[in-house]
Amino acid sequence: MSTTDFGLLGEASRSNWIRLRTMILLRWVAICGQLAAIVIAQRLYNLQLELGLCYLAVGVSIVGNLVAMFVFPESKRLSEMENFLMVLFDLLQLSFLLFLTGGLNNPFSLLIIGPVTISASVLSLRSTVILGATAMVLVTVMITHHLPLRTDEGFVLRIPDIFIYGQWVALVIALAFLSVYNRRIAREMTSMSDALAATQMALARAQKLNDLGGVVAAAAHELGTPLATIKLTSSELAEELDDHPDLKEDALLIRSQADRCRDILRSMGRAGKDDLHMRQAPLLEVIREAAEPHQDRGKDILIEDGPGPGGEYLAPEVYRRPEVIHGLRNLVQNAVDFARSTVWIEAMWTDDIISIRILDDGRGYPPHLIGRLGDPFMRRRRSDADRRARPEYEGMGLGLFIAKTLLERSGAELSFANGSDPYAPHPTPGTPCGAIVEVVWPRAQIVAPSGPGTRLGENQRFEA
């Protein structure tokens, strides 16, 4: 079994590890540094800069950061393309500032290495090559095309041409070397992480097979004597029923089936057959399996399903993946923990998506934390009122983080909301007014293929 079968993260998805909040914080640091450099150069050293254009370049970064902060949730993780565009923007913005402030005569020109180094660590090879080539072109253009640095007396500050070309060579070499170096180190670390994850999964699978082998061995041991007795008795009956061909044929059939039972047990003990029927199940059954451990916790769990606009009448069969079941189970547990009396699970499907919504009649999510839901250790300290209302709840704040991570690895997108204002008077119990979490998969990511032979494995034939 390959690592892709386990859903391990590869090169194309490493960028999904980066949170938007991390990029925003780094950009704020860069903005503060740029503003400080402009002010010091103009006030302390009396350099004549194009202040309007410089502040315009910094202002674009500020506006971009503010838009990202207020439009997207803080816990959003950037896709490959989103990461690429953010790093490309930072590269172009920094290059424009260098163009306005002396080009390669500016000692801060070495900072152009930063965006390319980041891309080499987390982005794909294609994105890294594009950013590296763009940086090299911009550095080359700035050798001759830039606004000069002038003092208050009108003197132009520049370094000798030989040092300009030396700086250019150093930057090009640094861009290439650091990109290759960072990419190599990042791949080594990712390979080690993937290897450890694959090892853990292989050990878990081996443990399951060992457990199955132990059960089969015990069954073979316990069934060995009855099967031998059945075979011996049927053989003796067959010898005594020569005058009754019909009865003799039945006795021989019993003996042959006893031999077949012995062979099946022996085969299962050797190979650990894989039952393909356990790989997929109807959508409603997967939801029921996820919710089953929480059915007897004193809260009503109501499950509803139905087609959405354009969806077929029959519920689709989906992959019965452990990460999907465990992720949904964590979401159901969270809803049961905070519900007053009822939890609703609504499943809907169309030709394009599969959607599952989990609602409860609790107080809902704190509004100021909705943007950060899914981060680990988000749970605030419990008050005495919380302990009295939910004495059985002993969560550590990791449930939503684990659920979000597992479900996103299966291709899902999660969104969190409240059914009503958490600060308004609480409605009557039994109405879905609390927390709402919606899990949406593209249909191709989770729906199992249908058709002849797609569900039948080694044990598909049955012989009478």
Secondary structure, DSSP 8 states (H G I E B T S, - for coil): --GGGGT---GGGGGGGSBHHHHHHHHHHHHHHHHHHHHHHHHTS--B--HHHHHHHHHHHHHHHHHHHHHS-TT-B--HHHHHHHHHHHHHHHHHHHHHTTGGGSGGGGGGHHHHHHHHHHS-HHHHHHHHHHHHHHHHHTTTSS--EE-TTS-EE---HHHHHHHHHHHHHHHHHHHHHHHHHHHHHHHHHHHHHHHHHHHHHHHHHHHHHHHHHHHHHHHHHHHHHHHHHHHHHHHHTTT-HHHHHHHHHHHHHHHHHHHHHHHHHHH----GGGSEEEHHHHHHHHHGGGTTSSSEEEEEEEE-TT--SS--EEE--HHHHHHHHHHHHHHHHH-SSEEEEEEEE-SSEEEEEEEESS----GGGGGGTTSTT------HHHHHH-TT----S-HHHHHHHHHHHTT-EEEEEESS-TTS----TTS--SEEEEEEEEHHHHB---STTSS--TT-----
